[in-house]
Amino acid sequence: MAGNPLLNSMTKNVTQGDSRFGRFGAQPQQTSQQAQYGQQQTYGQYGQQSYGQYGQQYDQQGYGQNTYGQPQYGQQAQYGQQPYGQQYGQPQYGQQAQYGQQPYDQPYGEADYGVAAPTYSEPIPAGERLTMNDVMVKTGINLGLVAVGAAVAWNAPVLLLLGMVGGLVLGLVNSFKKKVSPILVMTYALMEGLLLGGLSAVVDMRYPGVAIQAVLATFVVAGTTLALFANGKLRATPKLNKIFMIGAIGYLAYGFISILGAGIFGSSLNSVSLFGIPLGLIVGLFAVALATYSLLLDFTTTSEAVEAGLPERESWRLAFGLTASLVWLYVEILRVLMYLASIFSND
């Protein structure tokens, strides 16, 4: 994930604070500008005042009654004179800095009077932050809806088409929707259940027992991936992400060409054999690896989202990604088992 904005802003403020101290240390060089005001008063003015007047002033003033360099009570300092008791860079009371000149006592970059200072977003309360338990609960709800839809379509395989179209449309909507919708996510899970139930029923009619084997294999692969991820032995990396994207694009291209070939020539690429092994089986194993890495990528994204303290509502988006990866993994495992069953049954 990019840097923490709050941490960056704190670092920037610390840096500005250091520069302010550096300016205060460099301000004695600016006394030359202050001397320009002092040039308006000539040395003759001091000469016009007799020594006796100075003596009277010191006699009338006792020790501690007036600080060194400050004007007498009732007297006003002449224009351009700066008492020694005041700090460098502080303007006289009632005096205004020259036009275009920034007062020395104001730090550089500070907002002008009446201009709103930059604000930062308020931190999310602890009760509204995303937790791993939130994602697990939402994912469990989605998987329950998948099971319900699969049970319905198992007895009515015709619902396979409804699940296919509905799952495709809602999958795209949930993927590109900026604000996640729990209703749409749960409806997507139900549509995917109809797809899996109808597909499993059709395959099981041809190869009995394959569907239940695919369910068990999906749980084994997903559980192993989660265990390796939890122990830190398996992680998604930027290099693997690039390989995954290239592989996913190639897999989609293969599927498109295979469907196009079946429609035009009546034969798909799956019927081609390499060293006696159907190409569809090889591609199916590759697709299982892609779906497994997609699940690993979802685990990584969920962990980073929890550490970043995202809002709790994002748990539905993460649950959507996990559900989609599990559905994809099941479909690819079902394909592989179907090819294996066809090989051993000499179909």
DAGI-V245425 format. One record per residue. N is the residue number from 1. RES is the residue in one letter. PHI is phi as a letter, one per 40 degrees, with the letter a starting at -180 (999 if undefined). OMEGA is omega in radians with two decimals (NA if undefined). D_LAST is the distance of its C-alpha to the last C-alpha in whole Angstrom. Layout:
((N & RES & PHI & OMEGA & D_LAST) (N & RES & PHI & OMEGA & D_LAST))
This chain:
((1 & M & 999 & 2.99 & 50) (2 & A & d & -3.05 & 53) (3 & G & c & 3.12 & 57) (4 & N & c & -3.11 & 58) (5 & P & c & -3.12 & 61) (6 & L & c & 3.10 & 63) (7 & L & c & 3.10 & 63) (8 & N & c & 3.14 & 64) (9 & S & c & 3.10 & 67) (10 & M & c & 3.11 & 68) (11 & T & c & 3.12 & 68) (12 & K & c & 3.13 & 70) (13 & N & c & 3.11 & 72) (14 & V & c & 3.12 & 73) (15 & T & c & 3.10 & 74) (16 & Q & c & 3.12 & 76) (17 & G & c & 3.10 & 78) (18 & D & c & -3.12 & 78) (19 & S & c & 3.11 & 80) (20 & R & c & 3.11 & 82) (21 & F & c & 3.10 & 84) (22 & G & c & 3.14 & 84) (23 & R & c & 3.11 & 86) (24 & F & c & 3.12 & 88) (25 & G & c & -3.10 & 89) (26 & A & c & -3.03 & 90) (27 & Q & c & 3.09 & 92) (28 & P & d & 3.10 & 95) (29 & Q & c & -3.09 & 95) (30 & Q & c & -3.13 & 95) (31 & T & c & 3.09 & 98) (32 & S & c & 3.07 & 99) (33 & Q & c & 3.12 & 98) (34 & Q & c & 3.14 & 100) (35 & A & c & 3.10 & 103) (36 & Q & c & 3.08 & 103) (37 & Y & c & -3.14 & 104) (38 & G & c & 3.13 & 107) (39 & Q & c & 3.12 & 109) (40 & Q & c & 3.13 & 110) (41 & Q & b & -3.08 & 112) (42 & T & c & 3.09 & 115) (43 & Y & c & 3.13 & 117) (44 & G & c & 3.12 & 120) (45 & Q & c & 3.07 & 119) (46 & Y & c & 3.14 & 119) (47 & G & c & 3.13 & 123) (48 & Q & c & -3.13 & 124) (49 & Q & c & -3.08 & 123) (50 & S & c & 3.12 & 126) (51 & Y & c & 3.13 & 126) (52 & G & c & 3.11 & 128) (53 & Q & c & 3.10 & 125) (54 & Y & c & 3.12 & 123) (55 & G & c & 3.11 & 125) (56 & Q & c & -3.13 & 125) (57 & Q & c & -3.12 & 122) (58 & Y & c & 3.10 & 121) (59 & D & c & -3.11 & 124) (60 & Q & c & -3.07 & 123) (61 & Q & b & 3.10 & 119) (62 & G & c & 3.12 & 119) (63 & Y & c & 3.07 & 116) (64 & G & g & -3.13 & 113) (65 & Q & c & -3.12 & 114) (66 & N & a & -3.14 & 112) (67 & T & c & -3.08 & 109) (68 & Y & c & 3.08 & 110) (69 & G & g & -3.13 & 109) (70 & Q & c & -3.11 & 109) (71 & P & c & 3.12 & 111) (72 & Q & c & 3.11 & 114) (73 & Y & c & -3.13 & 114) (74 & G & g & 3.09 & 115) (75 & Q & c & -3.14 & 115) (76 & Q & b & -3.13 & 112) (77 & A & c & -3.11 & 110) (78 & Q & c & -3.07 & 111) (79 & Y & c & 3.13 & 108) (80 & G & g & 3.13 & 106) (81 & Q & c & 3.11 & 107) (82 & Q & b & 3.14 & 104) (83 & P & c & -3.10 & 106) (84 & Y & c & -3.08 & 105) (85 & G & c & -3.13 & 103) (86 & Q & c & -3.09 & 100) (87 & Q & c & 3.08 & 97) (88 & Y & c & 3.01 & 96) (89 & G & g & 3.13 & 94) (90 & Q & c & -3.12 & 95) (91 & P & c & 3.09 & 97) (92 & Q & c & 3.09 & 101) (93 & Y & c & -3.12 & 101) (94 & G & g & -3.14 & 101) (95 & Q & c & -3.11 & 100) (96 & Q & b & -3.12 & 97) (97 & A & c & -3.11 & 95) (98 & Q & c & -3.11 & 96) (99 & Y & c & 3.12 & 94) (100 & G & g & -3.12 & 90) (101 & Q & b & -3.11 & 91) (102 & Q & c & 3.11 & 89) (103 & P & d & -3.04 & 91) (104 & Y & c & -3.04 & 90) (105 & D & c & 3.10 & 90) (106 & Q & c & -3.11 & 86) (107 & P & c & -3.11 & 83) (108 & Y & c & 3.09 & 81) (109 & G & g & -3.12 & 79) (110 & E & c & -3.08 & 80) (111 & A & c & 3.11 & 79) (112 & D & c & -3.12 & 83) (113 & Y & c & -3.14 & 84) (114 & G & g & 3.11 & 83) (115 & V & c & -3.07 & 79) (116 & A & c & 3.10 & 76) (117 & A & c & -3.14 & 75) (118 & P & c & -3.12 & 71) (119 & T & b & 3.14 & 69) (120 & Y & b & -3.12 & 66) (121 & S & c & -3.13 & 64) (122 & E & c & 3.12 & 64) (123 & P & c & -3.14 & 62) (124 & I & c & 3.10 & 59) (125 & P & d & -3.07 & 61) (126 & A & c & -3.13 & 59) (127 & G & c & -3.11 & 58) (128 & E & b & 3.13 & 56) (129 & R & c & -3.13 & 54) (130 & L & c & 3.06 & 51) (131 & T & b & 3.11 & 49) (132 & M & c & 3.12 & 46) (133 & N & c & 3.10 & 47) (134 & D & c & -3.13 & 47) (135 & V & c & 3.14 & 43) (136 & M & c & -3.14 & 42) (137 & V & c & -3.13 & 43) (138 & K & c & 3.09 & 42) (139 & T & c & 3.08 & 38) (140 & G & c & 3.09 & 38) (141 & I & c & -3.14 & 39) (142 & N & c & 3.13 & 36) (143 & L & c & 3.05 & 34) (144 & G & c & 3.09 & 35) (145 & L & c & 3.06 & 35) (146 & V & c & 3.13 & 31) (147 & A & c & 3.11 & 31) (148 & V & c & 3.12 & 32) (149 & G & c & 3.13 & 31) (150 & A & c & 3.12 & 27) (151 & A & c & 3.13 & 28) (152 & V & c & -3.09 & 30) (153 & A & c & 3.10 & 26) (154 & W & c & 3.12 & 24) (155 & N & c & 3.11 & 26) (156 & A & b & -3.07 & 26) (157 & P & d & 3.14 & 23) (158 & V & c & 3.11 & 25) (159 & L & c & 3.10 & 27) (160 & L & d & -3.13 & 24) (161 & L & c & 3.10 & 26) (162 & L & c & 3.12 & 29) (163 & G & c & -3.14 & 28) (164 & M & c & -3.12 & 27) (165 & V & c & -3.13 & 30) (166 & G & c & 3.11 & 33) (167 & G & c & 3.13 & 31) (168 & L & c & -3.11 & 31) (169 & V & c & -3.11 & 35) (170 & L & c & 3.08 & 36) (171 & G & c & 3.10 & 35) (172 & L & c & -3.14 & 37) (173 & V & c & -3.13 & 40) (174 & N & c & -3.13 & 40) (175 & S & c & -3.05 & 39) (176 & F & b & 3.14 & 42) (177 & K & c & -3.09 & 44) (178 & K & c & 3.12 & 47) (179 & K & b & -3.06 & 48) (180 & V & c & 3.13 & 46) (181 & S & b & 3.13 & 45) (182 & P & d & -3.13 & 44) (183 & I & c & 3.14 & 43) (184 & L & c & 3.12 & 41) (185 & V & c & 3.14 & 39) (186 & M & c & 3.08 & 39) (187 & T & c & 3.07 & 37) (188 & Y & c & 3.13 & 35) (189 & A & c & 3.12 & 34) (190 & L & c & 3.11 & 33) (191 & M & c & 3.10 & 31) (192 & E & c & 3.07 & 29) (193 & G & c & 3.07 & 29) (194 & L & c & 3.12 & 28) (195 & L & c & -3.09 & 25) (196 & L & c & 3.14 & 24) (197 & G & c & 3.13 & 24) (198 & G & c & -3.14 & 22) (199 & L & c & 3.14 & 19) (200 & S & c & 3.13 & 19) (201 & A & c & 3.14 & 19) (202 & V & c & -3.14 & 16) (203 & V & c & -3.10 & 14) (204 & D & c & 3.06 & 15) (205 & M & c & -3.12 & 14) (206 & R & c & -3.13 & 10) (207 & Y & b & -3.08 & 11) (208 & P & c & 3.09 & 14) (209 & G & g & -3.10 & 16) (210 & V & c & -3.09 & 15) (211 & A & c & -3.12 & 18) (212 & I & c & 3.06 & 21) (213 & Q & c & 3.12 & 19) (214 & A & c & 3.11 & 20) (215 & V & c & -3.13 & 23) (216 & L & c & 3.13 & 24) (217 & A & c & 3.11 & 23) (218 & T & c & 3.12 & 25) (219 & F & c & 3.14 & 28) (220 & V & c & -3.13 & 28) (221 & V & c & -3.13 & 28) (222 & A & c & 3.13 & 30) (223 & G & c & 3.11 & 33) (224 & T & c & 3.11 & 32) (225 & T & c & 3.13 & 33) (226 & L & c & 3.14 & 36) (227 & A & c & 3.12 & 38) (228 & L & c & 3.10 & 38) (229 & F & c & -3.13 & 39) (230 & A & c & 3.12 & 42) (231 & N & c & 3.12 & 43) (232 & G & g & -3.12 & 43) (233 & K & c & -3.12 & 41) (234 & L & b & -3.08 & 38) (235 & R & b & 3.02 & 40) (236 & A & c & -3.12 & 39) (237 & T & b & 3.11 & 41) (238 & P & d & 3.14 & 42) (239 & K & c & 3.11 & 40) (240 & L & c & 3.10 & 37) (241 & N & c & 3.11 & 38) (242 & K & c & 3.11 & 38) (243 & I & c & 3.12 & 35) (244 & F & c & -3.14 & 33) (245 & M & c & 3.12 & 34) (246 & I & c & 3.13 & 33) (247 & G & c & 3.14 & 30) (248 & A & c & 3.11 & 29) (249 & I & c & 3.10 & 31) (250 & G & c & 3.12 & 28) (251 & Y & c & 3.09 & 25) (252 & L & c & 3.11 & 26) (253 & A & c & 3.11 & 27) (254 & Y & c & 3.13 & 23) (255 & G & c & 3.13 & 22) (256 & F & c & -3.14 & 25) (257 & I & c & -3.14 & 24) (258 & S & c & 3.11 & 20) (259 & I & c & 3.13 & 21) (260 & L & c & 3.12 & 23) (261 & G & c & 3.12 & 21) (262 & A & c & -3.14 & 19) (263 & G & c & -3.08 & 22) (264 & I & c & -3.04 & 23) (265 & F & b & 3.13 & 21) (266 & G & g & 3.13 & 18) (267 & S & a & -3.13 & 16) (268 & S & c & 3.11 & 16) (269 & L & c & -3.12 & 17) (270 & N & c & -3.14 & 14) (271 & S & c & 3.13 & 12) (272 & V & c & -3.12 & 15) (273 & S & b & 3.05 & 14) (274 & L & b & -3.10 & 17) (275 & F & f & 3.10 & 18) (276 & G & g & -3.14 & 14) (277 & I & b & 3.14 & 14) (278 & P & d & 3.13 & 12) (279 & L & c & 3.11 & 15) (280 & G & c & 3.11 & 14) (281 & L & c & 3.13 & 14) (282 & I & c & 3.12 & 18) (283 & V & c & 3.11 & 19) (284 & G & c & 3.09 & 18) (285 & L & c & 3.08 & 20) (286 & F & c & 3.12 & 23) (287 & A & c & 3.06 & 23) (288 & V & c & 3.09 & 23) (289 & A & c & 3.10 & 26) (290 & L & c & -3.14 & 27) (291 & A & c & 3.10 & 27) (292 & T & c & 3.11 & 29) (293 & Y & c & 3.06 & 32) (294 & S & c & 3.08 & 32) (295 & L & c & 3.08 & 33) (296 & L & c & 3.11 & 35) (297 & L & c & 3.08 & 37) (298 & D & c & 3.08 & 37) (299 & F & c & 3.14 & 39) (300 & T & c & 3.13 & 41) (301 & T & c & 3.13 & 42) (302 & T & c & 3.14 & 43) (303 & S & c & 3.13 & 45) (304 & E & c & 3.13 & 47) (305 & A & c & 3.10 & 48) (306 & V & c & 3.12 & 49) (307 & E & c & -3.14 & 51) (308 & A & c & 3.12 & 53) (309 & G & g & 3.13 & 54) (310 & L & c & 3.13 & 52) (311 & P & c & -3.07 & 53) (312 & E & c & -3.10 & 51) (313 & R & c & 3.13 & 49) (314 & E & c & 3.10 & 47) (315 & S & c & 3.10 & 45) (316 & W & c & 3.11 & 43) (317 & R & c & 3.12 & 42) (318 & L & c & 3.10 & 41) (319 & A & c & 3.08 & 39) (320 & F & c & 3.12 & 37) (321 & G & c & 3.12 & 36) (322 & L & c & 3.12 & 35) (323 & T & c & 3.14 & 33) (324 & A & c & 3.14 & 31) (325 & S & c & 3.12 & 30) (326 & L & c & 3.09 & 29) (327 & V & c & 3.11 & 27) (328 & W & c & 3.14 & 26) (329 & L & c & 3.14 & 25) (330 & Y & c & -3.12 & 23) (331 & V & c & -3.12 & 21) (332 & E & c & 3.08 & 20) (333 & I & c & 3.09 & 19) (334 & L & c & 3.11 & 17) (335 & R & c & -3.13 & 15) (336 & V & c & 3.13 & 15) (337 & L & c & 3.10 & 14) (338 & M & c & 3.09 & 11) (339 & Y & c & 3.12 & 10) (340 & L & c & 3.12 & 10) (341 & A & c & 3.12 & 9) (342 & S & c & 3.13 & 5) (343 & I & c & -3.08 & 6) (344 & F & c & 3.11 & 8) (345 & S & c & 3.12 & 6) (346 & N & f & 3.10 & 4) (347 & D & c & NA & 0))
